[in-house]
C-alpha cells in the first residue's frame, strides 16, 4: 500500500515533484508523519509508516504524541518501543532535549541488581545456583519478575537486597507507569509482554520486533519445551501422556479421537499454580498455550510443514497478559519454531515504523496484518537521500557473498577491497559492518590499514545505532542468510504454497553413485538450486520473506551512515560488497576486485613497503625466494597499476624497485562505475595517477588535484567543481566537530 504524498491534498502534485528541494522533502516528510501519527491515535487505529532512515520517524512520533492533547490520546498513555537499549536511551536523550517528560522502563538485567549478579556473593545459592542464574532459569520458564521476587523473598526470609526506596526498581517502575506522570514511556520490544504496556495504550513500535522462542542459543531449548509439554499433559491426565505420543498421533493418525480428547482434558484441567512451575525444573508457563496451538493446527499447503495458533490464556484472570501462540512443526513433526506474540489487539492505537518493512515478517511478529504507507515515493527518497543526507551507495561486484558462517570469505579479496577504500578515502575510512562470523577478522585487517581506529558492528545489532552517523566513508561486507528453515517457518505461519527450488544432484542424479552413499544430497538425488529461489504458487512471497533477512540487514546497515539529515556533515559514501541489496538504494555498480595477487607477489610488495626505499631485484630474490624473472614480470605489472616505481638498471646493475605509497598490496580493484544512469552526477570523481611509464584515470573517494583533460572529464565538466564544493563542506564540518 502506498501513501501518495503528492496527490494527498495537493492539486499541483505533478509540478511539485520536480521543484521540491531536499529541505522541502524533509519538512514535508516530517509533516506527513506527524499528521499520520496524530490521525492514527485520534482515530484509535492501526497503521504502519515506511520512511527512509534519517528522516526522523521515531523522533517525530515522540514530539507529536508527547504534545498531543487528551482529545487525541483518549487520556491514555503513549508508549514507544525500540529494538535495543541503546536505541531506547538515545531517544530518551532526544526527548529530554525538547523538555519532554519520559519514563524509561528497563528489563530485569538493567533494573534489578540481583538479576544482574551484583548480589550473588552475599546471597545463598538457590537450588545450587547463584541467585542471578536461578532468576534467569525461572524467567526462561515464562515466570514474571514479580513472581520471581516474591519467591526469592520467601526463600530468603527477608526482602532481597536489590530494593531501593522500599522496592526493587524492576517492580517500582510499574507503579510509576500506573501514575502516568510522564509524557512518553520508552522501552524495548521485549518489555511489551507486560500487559500494562498494551492495556488501552497508544503504542508506537520502532522497527520490526522478534517474538520467537529461539529453541537454541538464548531461551528455552527444544528439550525443555518437549519436557514442559509432557509435564502439562500428565498434569491434565490427558489420554496422550507425553509429547512423543502426541507427536506420533499427529504424524500418523491426525484424525484420531484421542487428539480431541486430549484437547478437552487440557481445557478442563485447571491452570497449575505458580508454585508448581517453580517446583518443576523444565516446566513452562506457556505449556497449555503451546499444546492448544498444536492441537488447533493442520498441515500447510506446501505439504511439508504443520502450524497452529491460539490466543492464550483463553479466559484470563484480571491483569493477566494474553498472547498469540503459534507453533510450527517440520515434516517430521519436530518442534521448529514457536511465536509468543503479545496480544496487540488490546492497545488503543498502534503505529509501526520501518525504513524497509517486509510485511509477512511483520505480520508474524505482531500477530496481525499492518498496512504500511510510504511517506515518500522512490524518486523522492532517492533525491532526499542524496541531497539531504549526502549518502551515496556503491554496489561492489555482482556476487551475493553469503558470509553467515564465514566459510566463503576470501581473505585476499577482502583485504584488497579494504585497502582500496582506505586509499580512496585518503585514510579516512575506518567503519565497517559485517556478519558476526567475520566481524573481528575484517575489523582487524582494517585496523592495520587505516590511520584511524577501526570501528565495526555486525548484522543484527545495527537497529537504531548511530555510531557511524558522522562517518564519511563506510563499507558493508556480504550478507547473512537465515537458511531455508527460517523461510519455511514463515511459509508455514502464513500457510503459503512454496518450497525451496531443487535440482538434480550432480554426483548421484545419474545413478552413477548409489544415493545412499552420496554425501552431497539428502539421499534423494536432489540438492538446493543456485540462486535461493522457490517453487510453488506463493514462490514470490517466499522470496520476499527471505529478503526480509538478507536485504533488510544490508539496507539497515547502510542506513547507519549519514544519519543526520539536514546537517552540513558532508554525507558519506558506502561500499556494499554484496548484490543482496534493495535496488532503489544502489547509486553505482562497480566491478570490484578483479584479480588478487599471489602469495609471493604480496610478499614482494610487503618487502618494498617495509623498506620504504629502493630495493634491487637481487635483494628481492633473496628476501622472497623466487626467481629474478618472476620478480621482474610481477613487479613490472604492478608498475603499470601504479603500485610500484621502477628504476632501470644499466649493465651489471639490476633494476631497482620502490613502493609507490599505495596501500594496495593484495590485488587489483576497480571501483569505477559500470552503471550510473540518472544518478551519475552524485558519484563520479575523477583522479589521475601518474607514474614514469603510465597514466591511469580512475574514480576516487576524495577529491584529488586537478585532473588532466581525459575524455571523461571533458564529458562531465561540472563534476570536479561539484565535488570540490563537497570536499570543502566536509572539511568545514570536520573542523566544527573538532572545535575549530
DOTOR-394821 format. One line per 8 residues: number of its first residue (from 1); their letters; for each residue x, y, z of C-alpha. Coordinates in Angstrom, 2 decimals. Layout:
% DOTOR-394821
NUM = a = X,Y,Z | ...
% end
This chain:
% DOTOR-394821
1 = xxxxxxxx = 0.00,0.00,0.00 | 1.35,3.45,-0.92 | 0.62,6.78,0.70 | 0.76,9.20,-2.22 | 2.22,12.28,-0.61 | 1.78,14.34,-3.77 | -1.87,13.66,-4.51 | -2.89,13.89,-0.87
9 = xxxxxxxx = -4.31,17.42,-0.53 | -2.07,18.64,-3.36 | -3.81,19.94,-6.51 | -0.46,20.74,-8.17 | 1.14,17.40,-7.41 | 2.92,16.76,-10.69 | 4.70,20.10,-10.91 | 5.66,19.98,-7.22
17 = xxxxxxxx = 7.66,16.79,-7.75 | 10.29,18.47,-9.88 | 10.69,21.65,-7.88 | 10.89,20.46,-4.28 | 14.32,20.67,-2.67 | 15.62,18.20,-0.14 | 14.79,20.68,2.64 | 11.23,20.81,1.34
25 = xxxxxxxx = 11.07,17.00,1.28 | 12.37,16.76,4.85 | 9.78,19.24,6.06 | 7.04,17.56,4.03 | 8.01,14.07,5.17 | 8.01,15.03,8.83 | 4.76,16.94,8.43 | 3.12,13.90,6.83
33 = xxxxxxxx = 4.49,11.63,9.55 | 3.20,13.94,12.27 | -0.26,14.04,10.67 | -0.22,10.28,10.20 | 0.61,9.68,13.87 | -1.97,12.15,15.13 | -4.70,10.71,12.89 | -3.92,7.10,13.86
41 = xxxxxxxx = -4.03,7.92,17.58 | -7.07,10.16,17.36 | -8.96,7.50,15.37 | -7.67,4.68,17.62 | -6.47,2.81,14.53 | -3.60,0.55,13.45 | -1.18,1.69,10.75 | 2.41,1.33,9.54
49 = xxxxxxxx = 4.66,4.13,8.26 | 7.51,3.46,5.83 | 10.02,6.30,5.61 | 13.77,6.41,4.92 | 16.36,6.18,7.66 | 17.31,9.61,8.94 | 14.02,11.33,8.17 | 13.14,11.29,11.87
57 = xxxxxxxx = 10.32,8.73,12.12 | 10.73,7.99,15.82 | 11.70,11.48,16.91 | 8.70,12.94,15.11 | 6.45,10.37,16.79 | 7.77,11.28,20.23 | 7.42,15.04,19.71 | 3.99,14.77,18.08
65 = xxxxxxxx = 2.38,12.42,20.58 | 4.02,13.95,23.67 | 2.32,17.22,22.80 | -0.99,15.72,21.68 | -3.96,16.65,23.81 | -6.22,14.27,25.69 | -8.78,14.63,22.92 | -6.25,12.91,20.65
73 = xxxxxxxx = -4.80,10.29,23.02 | -8.09,9.45,24.68 | -6.44,10.19,28.06 | -4.35,7.03,27.62 | -0.53,6.84,27.91 | 1.85,6.96,24.94 | 4.40,4.13,24.77 | 7.31,3.99,22.31
81 = xxxxxxxx = 9.06,0.61,21.98 | 12.52,0.41,20.41 | 14.68,-2.54,19.31 | 17.62,-2.10,21.70 | 18.52,-0.45,24.98 | 20.95,1.82,23.12 | 18.15,2.97,20.80 | 15.85,3.48,23.79
89 = xxxxxxxx = 18.43,5.54,25.67 | 19.22,7.57,22.56 | 15.57,8.52,22.07 | 15.27,9.30,25.78 | 18.08,11.83,25.45 | 16.42,13.21,22.30 | 13.10,13.69,24.11 | 14.74,15.42,27.06
97 = xxxxxxxx = 16.28,17.98,24.69 | 12.74,19.15,23.93 | 11.60,19.21,27.55 | 9.53,16.04,27.19 | 8.98,14.13,30.43 | 9.88,10.47,29.87 | 9.57,7.27,31.83 | 12.20,4.67,30.89
105 = xxxxxxxx = 11.09,1.10,31.55 | 14.02,-1.28,31.97 | 14.39,-5.04,31.73 | 15.38,-7.14,34.72 | 19.12,-7.06,33.97 | 19.17,-3.25,33.90 | 16.69,-2.60,36.70 | 17.33,-5.42,39.19
113 = xxxxxxxx = 20.76,-5.73,40.79 | 20.01,-9.30,41.92 | 19.20,-10.32,38.34 | 22.41,-8.71,37.16 | 24.52,-10.77,39.56 | 25.61,-7.91,41.82 | 24.44,-9.74,44.98 | 25.48,-13.30,44.09
121 = xxxxxxxx = 28.35,-13.38,46.60 | 26.31,-12.18,49.56 | 23.23,-14.35,48.91 | 22.95,-18.12,49.38 | 22.57,-20.27,46.28 | 19.11,-21.18,45.09 | 18.92,-24.88,44.10 | 22.73,-24.95,43.82
129 = xxxxxxxx = 22.72,-21.93,41.51 | 23.88,-18.35,42.11 | 20.81,-16.15,42.57 | 21.23,-14.41,39.20 | 21.38,-17.78,37.38 | 18.36,-19.02,39.32 | 16.41,-15.88,38.34 | 17.37,-16.42,34.69
137 = xxxxxxxx = 16.24,-20.06,34.89 | 12.83,-19.06,36.25 | 12.46,-16.33,33.63 | 13.08,-18.98,30.93 | 10.01,-20.76,32.27 | 7.93,-17.68,31.49 | 7.55,-16.55,35.12 | 7.32,-12.80,35.70
145 = xxxxxxxx = 9.89,-10.76,37.57 | 7.29,-10.02,40.27 | 6.60,-13.72,40.80 | 10.33,-14.42,40.93 | 10.92,-11.67,43.51 | 8.09,-12.97,45.66 | 9.58,-16.47,45.58 | 13.08,-15.15,46.34
153 = xxxxxxxx = 11.75,-13.20,49.33 | 10.07,-16.36,50.67 | 13.26,-18.40,50.36 | 15.49,-15.71,51.89 | 13.06,-14.90,54.67 | 13.63,-11.21,54.03 | 13.46,-8.61,51.31 | 16.04,-9.14,48.54
161 = xxxxxxxx = 18.95,-6.63,48.66 | 18.01,-5.19,45.26 | 15.46,-2.94,46.97 | 15.82,0.82,46.56 | 13.49,3.15,48.45 | 11.41,0.20,49.62 | 11.13,-1.77,46.37 | 13.25,-3.21,43.58
169 = xxxxxxxx = 13.38,-0.73,40.67 | 12.26,-3.53,38.32 | 8.93,-3.59,40.22 | 8.72,0.03,41.28 | 8.72,1.30,37.69 | 5.29,-0.25,37.07 | 3.78,1.82,39.86 | 5.28,4.90,38.25
177 = xxxxxxxx = 3.78,3.88,34.91 | 0.38,3.46,36.52 | 0.55,7.01,37.89 | 1.00,8.33,34.31 | 3.07,11.33,35.38 | 5.01,11.43,32.11 | 4.55,12.47,28.50 | 6.02,9.37,26.85
185 = xxxxxxxx = 7.14,5.98,28.18 | 10.07,4.33,26.40 | 11.01,0.65,26.48 | 12.46,-2.16,24.36 | 10.36,-4.55,22.29 | 10.76,-7.34,24.83 | 9.02,-5.28,27.53 | 5.74,-5.34,25.57
193 = xxxxxxxx = 4.99,-8.78,27.00 | 3.85,-6.79,30.06 | 0.08,-6.33,29.80 | 0.19,-2.83,31.29 | 2.06,-1.52,28.23 | -0.70,-2.77,25.92 | -3.77,-2.18,28.03 | -5.54,0.58,26.03
201 = xxxxxxxx = -2.25,2.40,25.40 | -1.22,4.39,22.34 | 1.69,2.27,21.19 | 4.46,3.07,18.71 | 6.76,0.19,17.66 | 10.01,1.32,16.03 | 11.45,-1.41,13.75 | 10.12,-4.95,13.49
209 = xxxxxxxx = 10.17,-6.89,16.78 | 11.05,-10.59,17.05 | 8.81,-12.61,19.32 | 10.02,-16.14,18.66 | 11.49,-18.64,21.08 | 14.99,-19.46,19.94 | 14.81,-23.18,20.85 | 18.60,-22.97,20.67
217 = xxxxxxxx = 21.06,-20.44,21.99 | 19.16,-17.97,24.16 | 15.77,-19.01,25.53 | 14.39,-22.45,26.33 | 15.76,-25.42,24.41 | 13.70,-27.88,22.37 | 14.29,-30.45,25.09 | 12.97,-28.01,27.70
225 = xxxxxxxx = 9.79,-27.41,25.67 | 9.25,-31.13,24.98 | 9.52,-31.87,28.70 | 7.24,-28.92,29.57 | 4.55,-30.23,27.21 | 4.84,-33.71,28.69 | 4.52,-32.33,32.23 | 1.36,-30.43,31.29
233 = xxxxxxxx = -0.22,-33.45,29.56 | 0.40,-35.51,32.67 | -0.91,-32.75,34.93 | -4.14,-32.74,32.90 | -4.46,-36.58,32.96 | -4.73,-36.44,29.16 | -5.07,-39.73,27.23 | -1.90,-38.83,25.33
241 = xxxxxxxx = 0.58,-38.63,28.21 | 3.74,-37.30,26.55 | 4.98,-35.13,23.73 | 6.24,-38.26,21.97 | 2.75,-39.83,22.00 | 1.15,-36.59,20.81 | 3.71,-36.17,18.02 | 3.28,-39.74,16.78
249 = xxxxxxxx = -0.50,-39.40,16.73 | -0.33,-36.13,14.76 | 2.09,-37.66,12.32 | 0.43,-41.00,11.67 | -3.22,-40.61,12.66 | -4.22,-36.91,12.64 | -7.95,-37.77,12.74 | -7.65,-39.82,15.93
257 = xxxxxxxx = -10.33,-39.23,18.54 | -7.55,-39.23,21.13 | -6.41,-35.82,19.89 | -9.84,-34.33,20.56 | -9.99,-35.99,23.97 | -6.55,-34.62,24.79 | -7.68,-31.11,23.90 | -10.76,-31.47,26.12
265 = xxxxxxxx = -8.60,-32.74,29.00 | -6.32,-29.73,28.78 | -9.20,-27.24,28.59 | -10.99,-28.79,31.56 | -7.87,-29.04,33.70 | -7.25,-26.02,35.95 | -4.13,-23.98,35.25 | -1.33,-25.12,37.60
273 = xxxxxxxx = -0.47,-22.76,40.43 | 2.63,-20.60,40.23 | 4.32,-22.74,42.89 | 4.08,-25.80,40.59 | 6.15,-24.05,37.91 | 8.84,-23.18,40.46 | 8.98,-26.80,41.59 | 9.07,-28.43,38.14
281 = xxxxxxxx = 12.53,-28.00,36.66 | 11.56,-27.99,32.96 | 8.05,-26.58,33.13 | 6.94,-23.55,31.12 | 4.16,-21.06,31.80 | 3.10,-21.22,28.14 | 2.67,-25.02,28.15 | -1.10,-25.00,27.74
289 = xxxxxxxx = -1.00,-22.37,25.01 | 1.58,-24.35,23.04 | -0.43,-27.59,23.33 | -3.67,-25.90,22.20 | -1.88,-24.26,19.27 | -0.55,-27.64,18.16 | -3.94,-29.31,18.55 | -5.55,-26.48,16.53
297 = xxxxxxxx = -3.04,-26.90,13.71 | -3.04,-28.58,10.35 | -0.67,-29.41,7.51 | 0.24,-26.42,5.34 | -0.29,-26.00,1.62 | 3.32,-26.90,0.86 | 2.71,-30.31,2.43 | 5.94,-30.46,4.43
305 = xxxxxxxx = 5.07,-28.24,7.41 | 2.44,-28.04,10.13 | 1.32,-24.97,12.07 | -1.34,-23.92,14.51 | -2.22,-20.89,16.65 | -4.26,-19.90,19.66 | -4.77,-16.92,21.92 | -3.70,-17.79,25.44
313 = xxxxxxxx = -4.97,-17.75,28.08 | -8.40,-18.06,26.51 | -10.23,-16.91,29.65 | -7.65,-14.80,31.51 | -7.93,-13.53,35.02 | -7.88,-9.78,35.56 | -4.44,-8.38,34.86 | -3.18,-11.50,33.09
321 = xxxxxxxx = -1.22,-10.86,29.90 | -2.65,-12.53,26.81 | -0.52,-13.63,23.90 | -0.88,-15.17,20.45 | 0.92,-18.51,20.41 | 1.85,-20.15,17.10 | 3.75,-23.43,16.83 | 5.40,-24.66,13.63
329 = xxxxxxxx = 6.46,-28.30,13.18 | 8.62,-29.58,10.34 | 7.88,-32.54,8.06 | 8.94,-34.95,10.83 | 6.68,-33.13,13.31 | 9.70,-31.85,15.21 | 9.30,-28.55,17.05 | 10.62,-25.96,14.63
337 = xxxxxxxx = 9.57,-22.51,15.83 | 7.29,-21.01,18.46 | 5.93,-17.48,18.24 | 4.94,-15.91,21.56 | 3.46,-12.60,20.43 | 1.88,-10.08,22.82 | -1.80,-9.59,22.02 | -1.62,-6.17,20.37
345 = xxxxxxxx = -5.37,-6.10,19.85 | -5.53,-4.81,23.43 | -3.92,-1.44,22.54 | -5.96,1.66,21.85 | -3.87,2.63,18.80 | -0.82,1.12,17.13 | 1.75,2.75,14.83 | 4.54,0.60,13.35
353 = xxxxxxxx = 7.66,2.28,11.92 | 10.18,0.82,9.49 | 12.50,2.06,6.76 | 12.40,-1.32,4.99 | 9.24,-3.20,6.01 | 8.69,-6.81,4.92 | 5.04,-7.28,5.72 | 4.95,-11.10,6.02
361 = xxxxxxxx = 7.57,-10.96,8.76 | 5.84,-8.03,10.46 | 2.51,-9.87,10.48 | 4.02,-12.97,12.12 | 5.78,-10.93,14.80 | 2.85,-8.74,15.86 | 0.06,-11.24,15.22 | -1.85,-9.14,12.68
369 = xxxxxxxx = -1.57,-7.57,9.24 | -0.45,-3.94,9.21 | -0.87,-1.70,6.15 | 2.39,0.19,5.60 | 2.06,3.59,3.96 | 5.06,5.08,2.12 | 5.70,8.67,3.15 | 7.94,9.43,0.14
377 = xxxxxxxx = 7.90,7.71,-3.23 | 11.04,6.03,-4.58 | 12.23,9.03,-6.60 | 11.70,11.36,-3.66 | 13.57,9.00,-1.34 | 16.50,8.86,-3.73 | 16.63,12.64,-4.15 | 16.26,13.21,-0.42
385 = xxxxxxxx = 18.94,10.64,0.41 | 21.44,12.27,-1.92 | 20.73,15.92,-1.33 | 19.78,15.95,2.34 | 21.86,13.08,3.74 | 24.59,13.13,1.11 | 24.59,9.32,1.09 | 25.98,7.52,-1.97
393 = xxxxxxxx = 25.86,3.71,-2.17 | 28.25,1.73,-4.35 | 27.49,-1.93,-5.04 | 30.82,-3.69,-5.45 | 30.65,-6.75,-7.72 | 27.62,-8.86,-8.58 | 28.08,-11.80,-6.17 | 25.69,-12.40,-3.27
401 = xxxxxxxx = 28.53,-13.23,-0.82 | 26.75,-15.12,1.97 | 29.05,-14.95,5.00 | 26.75,-16.36,7.65 | 29.35,-18.80,8.95 | 32.41,-17.17,7.38 | 33.32,-20.11,5.16 | 33.08,-18.11,1.93
409 = xxxxxxxx = 35.26,-15.19,2.95 | 38.30,-14.66,0.73 | 40.95,-13.04,2.90 | 42.96,-11.70,-0.03 | 39.92,-10.21,-1.80 | 38.62,-8.67,1.42 | 42.00,-7.11,2.17 | 42.28,-5.84,-1.39
417 = xxxxxxxx = 38.91,-4.10,-1.17 | 39.60,-2.66,2.28 | 42.95,-1.28,1.14 | 41.39,0.26,-1.95 | 38.69,2.04,0.06 | 41.23,3.29,2.61 | 43.27,4.70,-0.25 | 40.21,6.16,-1.98
425 = xxxxxxxx = 39.29,7.94,1.24 | 42.86,9.12,1.84 | 42.91,7.26,5.14 | 39.53,8.45,6.41 | 37.69,5.12,6.04 | 37.52,3.18,9.33 | 33.95,1.84,9.75 | 32.59,-1.48,8.55
433 = xxxxxxxx = 29.54,-3.69,9.07 | 29.81,-7.46,8.52 | 28.32,-10.77,9.67 | 29.33,-11.64,13.22 | 31.28,-14.67,11.99 | 33.82,-12.45,10.22 | 33.46,-9.12,12.03 | 36.63,-9.44,14.11
441 = xxxxxxxx = 38.73,-10.59,11.15 | 37.62,-7.78,8.85 | 37.89,-5.16,11.57 | 41.38,-6.41,12.44 | 42.55,-6.18,8.83 | 41.11,-2.70,8.51 | 42.78,-1.60,11.73 | 46.17,-2.45,10.22
449 = xxxxxxxx = 45.48,-0.30,7.14 | 43.75,2.85,8.35 | 45.46,5.56,10.40 | 42.26,5.83,12.42 | 40.96,3.25,14.90 | 38.81,0.73,13.06 | 35.17,0.51,14.19 | 32.72,-2.27,13.41
457 = xxxxxxxx = 29.32,-3.71,14.11 | 27.67,-6.91,12.91 | 24.36,-7.64,11.26 | 21.66,-7.96,13.88 | 22.89,-5.16,16.13 | 22.56,-2.31,13.66 | 18.98,-1.39,14.53 | 18.76,2.11,16.00
465 = xxxxxxxx = 22.54,2.53,16.16 | 24.06,5.96,15.45 | 27.74,5.01,15.89 | 28.62,5.73,12.26 | 26.31,8.69,11.76 | 29.16,11.18,11.23 | 31.48,8.92,9.23 | 32.25,10.00,5.66
473 = xxxxxxxx = 33.13,6.51,4.44 | 31.80,3.06,5.18 | 31.50,-0.49,3.92 | 29.17,-3.42,4.43 | 30.60,-6.87,3.75 | 28.49,-9.75,2.45 | 25.15,-10.73,3.92 | 23.67,-13.27,6.30
481 = xxxxxxxx = 21.33,-15.95,5.04 | 18.79,-17.37,7.51 | 18.61,-20.64,5.58 | 15.57,-22.39,4.16 | 14.30,-23.45,7.59 | 13.72,-19.86,8.64 | 11.87,-19.03,5.43 | 9.77,-22.19,5.59
489 = xxxxxxxx = 8.73,-21.35,9.16 | 7.17,-18.14,7.86 | 5.73,-20.00,4.86 | 4.06,-22.36,7.33 | 2.86,-19.48,9.52 | 1.11,-17.85,6.56 | 0.04,-21.25,5.11 | 1.67,-20.47,1.77
497 = xxxxxxxx = 2.34,-22.84,-1.09 | 6.10,-22.65,-1.62 | 9.13,-24.92,-1.41 | 12.86,-24.41,-1.94 | 13.82,-24.83,-5.58 | 15.83,-28.05,-6.01 | 17.89,-29.55,-8.82 | 19.24,-32.98,-9.63
505 = xxxxxxxx = 22.38,-33.85,-7.68 | 25.39,-33.72,-9.98 | 27.03,-36.63,-8.13 | 24.30,-39.22,-7.86 | 21.43,-37.97,-10.03 | 22.50,-40.18,-12.93 | 22.74,-43.21,-10.61 | 26.48,-43.45,-11.16
513 = xxxxxxxx = 26.80,-43.33,-7.39 | 24.19,-45.05,-5.21 | 22.22,-42.30,-3.46 | 22.63,-43.98,-0.09 | 26.37,-43.23,-0.25 | 26.15,-39.70,-1.67 | 27.32,-37.01,0.74 | 26.16,-34.16,-1.49
521 = xxxxxxxx = 22.39,-34.63,-1.17 | 19.89,-35.97,1.34 | 19.85,-39.42,-0.24 | 17.09,-38.35,-2.60 | 19.17,-37.19,-5.55 | 18.22,-33.52,-5.02 | 20.29,-30.52,-3.95 | 19.43,-26.85,-3.47
529 = xxxxxxxx = 19.38,-24.92,-6.74 | 21.66,-21.90,-7.01 | 20.06,-18.51,-6.59 | 18.00,-19.31,-3.46 | 14.74,-19.45,-5.44 | 11.44,-21.14,-4.52 | 8.82,-23.17,-6.37 | 5.05,-23.06,-5.89
537 = xxxxxxxx = 2.13,-20.70,-6.25 | 3.49,-18.45,-3.49 | 7.15,-18.57,-4.55 | 7.32,-14.77,-4.81 | 6.05,-14.39,-1.25 | 8.68,-16.85,-0.01 | 11.40,-14.85,-1.77 | 10.16,-11.67,-0.07
545 = xxxxxxxx = 10.34,-13.46,3.28 | 13.96,-14.37,2.51 | 14.75,-10.76,1.58 | 13.32,-9.78,4.96 | 16.62,-11.02,6.41 | 19.18,-10.86,3.61 | 18.31,-7.46,2.14 | 16.96,-5.92,5.31
553 = xxxxxxxx = 20.18,-6.20,7.31 | 22.27,-4.83,4.44 | 19.86,-1.92,3.90 | 19.66,-1.12,7.61 | 23.45,-1.24,7.91 | 23.88,1.18,5.01 | 21.45,3.44,6.84 | 23.85,3.70,9.80
561 = xxxxxxxx = 25.87,6.23,7.79 | 24.97,9.88,7.11 | 22.05,9.68,9.52 | 21.88,13.34,10.43 | 19.64,14.71,7.72 | 19.86,18.44,7.29 | 23.24,18.80,9.00 | 26.15,20.01,6.89
569 = xxxxxxxx = 28.31,16.95,7.57 | 29.39,16.19,4.01 | 27.41,12.96,3.74 | 29.01,9.55,3.21 | 30.00,7.03,0.56 | 29.21,3.42,1.48 | 30.55,0.42,-0.43 | 28.37,-2.72,-0.33
577 = xxxxxxxx = 30.34,-5.88,-1.16 | 27.21,-7.86,-1.99 | 24.45,-7.86,-4.58 | 21.84,-8.57,-1.89 | 20.66,-5.00,-1.57 | 17.40,-3.24,-2.47 | 17.81,-1.90,-5.99 | 16.48,1.52,-5.01
585 = xxxxxxxx = 19.50,2.03,-2.73 | 22.12,1.39,-5.42 | 23.59,4.52,-6.99 | 26.68,3.00,-8.58 | 27.71,-0.51,-9.59 | 31.45,-1.20,-9.73 | 33.47,-4.22,-10.84 | 35.28,-4.52,-7.52
593 = xxxxxxxx = 38.11,-6.98,-7.01 | 39.25,-8.03,-10.47 | 42.36,-10.00,-9.58 | 44.23,-10.87,-6.42 | 47.97,-11.16,-6.10 | 49.61,-14.44,-5.29 | 51.38,-15.08,-2.02 | 54.82,-14.27,-3.50
601 = xxxxxxxx = 53.55,-11.07,-5.14 | 52.05,-9.90,-1.86 | 55.35,-10.67,-0.15 | 57.25,-8.61,-2.76 | 55.04,-5.61,-2.09 | 55.31,-6.06,1.66 | 59.12,-6.08,1.40 | 59.08,-2.87,-0.65
609 = xxxxxxxx = 56.58,-1.33,1.74 | 58.68,-2.19,4.82 | 61.91,-0.89,3.23 | 60.40,2.39,2.10 | 63.29,2.94,-0.33 | 64.76,1.47,-3.49 | 65.29,-2.30,-3.39 | 67.17,-4.20,-6.08
617 = xxxxxxxx = 65.90,-7.27,-7.89 | 68.75,-9.28,-6.34 | 67.73,-8.23,-2.81 | 64.11,-9.16,-3.52 | 65.23,-12.55,-4.84 | 66.97,-13.23,-1.54 | 64.05,-11.95,0.56 | 61.18,-13.63,-1.27
625 = xxxxxxxx = 62.96,-16.73,-2.51 | 61.80,-16.70,-6.13 | 63.45,-16.21,-9.49 | 64.66,-12.90,-10.91 | 62.38,-13.38,-13.91 | 59.32,-13.87,-11.72 | 60.10,-10.72,-9.75 | 60.68,-8.66,-12.89
633 = xxxxxxxx = 57.43,-9.83,-14.53 | 55.32,-9.44,-11.39 | 56.59,-6.04,-10.38 | 56.51,-4.88,-13.99 | 52.74,-5.45,-13.97 | 52.45,-3.55,-10.70 | 54.30,-0.61,-12.21 | 51.52,-0.47,-14.80
641 = xxxxxxxx = 48.99,-0.39,-11.96 | 50.75,2.45,-10.18 | 51.66,0.35,-7.16 | 55.43,0.24,-7.71 | 58.06,2.57,-9.18 | 60.90,1.17,-11.31 | 64.47,2.36,-11.91 | 66.04,0.61,-14.89
649 = xxxxxxxx = 69.42,-0.94,-14.23 | 72.40,-0.43,-16.51 | 74.99,-3.01,-17.35 | 75.56,-5.39,-14.45 | 73.41,-3.29,-12.12 | 69.95,-4.85,-11.60 | 66.68,-2.98,-11.77 | 65.59,-1.28,-8.58
657 = xxxxxxxx = 62.04,-1.07,-7.27 | 60.26,1.20,-4.82 | 56.84,1.11,-3.19 | 54.68,3.94,-4.60 | 52.96,4.60,-1.30 | 49.76,2.81,-2.27 | 48.07,0.76,0.44 | 47.06,-1.77,-2.17
665 = xxxxxxxx = 49.27,-4.85,-1.82 | 46.65,-7.54,-2.27 | 45.07,-7.21,-5.71 | 43.62,-5.10,-8.46 | 40.36,-3.38,-7.50 | 38.18,-1.36,-9.85 | 35.69,0.98,-8.21 | 34.90,2.73,-11.48
673 = xxxxxxxx = 31.23,2.87,-12.31 | 29.72,0.20,-14.53 | 26.25,1.72,-14.33 | 25.35,5.27,-13.48 | 22.07,6.13,-15.13 | 20.20,9.17,-13.87 | 22.16,9.20,-10.59 | 25.55,9.66,-12.26
681 = xxxxxxxx = 26.12,13.19,-11.07 | 26.06,12.09,-7.44 | 29.15,9.96,-7.57 | 31.75,10.24,-10.32 | 35.03,11.62,-9.02 | 37.97,11.65,-11.45 | 41.55,11.25,-10.33 | 44.68,10.97,-12.45
689 = xxxxxxxx = 47.65,9.00,-11.14 | 50.97,9.45,-12.95 | 53.95,7.09,-12.96 | 57.10,7.31,-15.10 | 55.58,4.92,-17.64 | 51.79,5.09,-17.46 | 48.90,7.44,-16.68 | 45.77,5.88,-15.21
697 = xxxxxxxx = 42.39,7.53,-14.68 | 40.09,6.16,-12.00 | 37.37,7.24,-9.61 | 38.48,8.19,-6.15 | 36.60,8.64,-2.93 | 38.16,12.02,-2.17 | 38.79,14.98,-4.43 | 42.37,14.92,-5.78
705 = xxxxxxxx = 44.44,17.51,-7.53 | 43.11,18.93,-10.76 | 42.50,16.15,-13.32 | 44.08,16.09,-16.74 | 41.97,16.51,-19.85 | 40.77,12.93,-20.02 | 37.77,12.02,-22.12 | 35.69,11.50,-19.02
713 = xxxxxxxx = 36.47,14.91,-17.54 | 35.59,16.52,-20.88 | 32.23,14.76,-20.86 | 31.47,15.75,-17.25 | 32.85,19.31,-16.86 | 30.71,20.13,-13.82 | 31.74,17.20,-11.64 | 35.12,18.48,-10.46
721 = xxxxxxxx = 33.53,21.69,-9.20 | 30.67,19.74,-7.60 | 32.95,17.50,-5.60 | 35.39,20.27,-4.77 | 32.46,22.03,-3.12 | 31.56,18.82,-1.33 | 35.14,18.47,-0.10 | 35.10,21.98,1.33
729 = xxxxxxxx = 31.82,21.30,3.10 | 33.31,18.13,4.54 | 36.41,19.92,5.82 | 34.37,22.71,7.38 | 32.09,20.22,9.10 | 35.05,18.26,10.45 | 36.67,21.44,11.77 | 33.42,22.32,13.52
737 = xxxx = 33.24,18.87,15.09 | 36.87,19.19,16.24 | 36.20,22.54,17.79 | 37.73,24.58,15.02
% end
